[in-house]
Amino acid sequence: MFIIQVRFGNGAWGTICGDGWSLLEGNVVCRSLGLGYANDAIQTDFFNGANHTKKILLSGTQCHGNETALTDCLHHEVTSNIYCHGQKNHVAVVTCVHRMADLVFNHLELEQTAHLEDKPLYFLQCAMEENCVATRAYEIQKENPSWHLETRRLLKFTASVINVGTADFRPPIPKEQWEWHTCHMYVH
């Protein structure tokens, strides 16, 4: 676990405000230091606490995750009076690992396959059992005896994800405990 410290020019070293700190910013730090991937991005006062030995030099840090350094990310103007909007004395901390799965969503496939489709509620019974439709559909089911003829507009798309990381993707549950819902397959 690393507390993140920065320095501008020949000035003193200081910390980063933990407000809004996430894995996106953590990944930029780990990659720029050659330490792999961010396993955890934490906002904590554990390192700084009441001592406040290091002054906060950077706040409002927002990264997309593909930057090469924190200075490439959005952040508040660097001044001598940085105010941290989050909890008092919370600083940015990151845990880096050399090997990690890195799942990337194929946004082009989604863009090419996305479409709207109107479906009668009759064909959405499984989705209704799994509580996957809007509350209004359940109200219609209770109020209208012909509820199954009412339609809902669905956004449908194909999604694929690839692992571009350096380790196998390990889901939180073993494969034999995965559930497959046949109602999610729809054949035209």
HELIX and SHEET records of a PDB file:
HELIX    1   1 LEU A   23  SER A   32  1                                  10    
HELIX    2   2 LEU A   70  ASP A   72  5                                   3    
HELIX    3   3 HIS A  107  THR A  113  1                                   7    
HELIX    4   4 LEU A  121  LEU A  124  5                                   4    
HELIX    5   5 GLN A  125  GLU A  129  1                                   5    
HELIX    6   6 THR A  135  GLU A  143  1                                   9    
HELIX    7   7 TRP A  147  LEU A  149  5                                   3    
HELIX    8   8 LYS A  175  GLN A  177  5                                   3    
HELIX    9   9 THR A  182  HIS A  184  5                                   3    
SHEET    1   A 3 PHE A   2  ILE A   3  0                                        
SHEET    2   A 3 VAL A  91  VAL A  97 -1                                        
SHEET    3   A 3 TYR A  37  THR A  44 -1                                        
SHEET    1   B 3 GLN A   5  VAL A   6  0                                        
SHEET    2   B 3 GLY A  14  ILE A  16 -1                                        
SHEET    3   B 3 ILE A  56  LEU A  58  1                                        
SHEET    1   C 2 LEU A 103  PHE A 105  0                                        
SHEET    2   C 2 VAL A 161  ASN A 163 -1                                        
SHEET    1   D 2 HIS A 115  PRO A 120  0                                        
SHEET    2   D 2 THR A 151  LYS A 156 -1                                        
END                                                                             
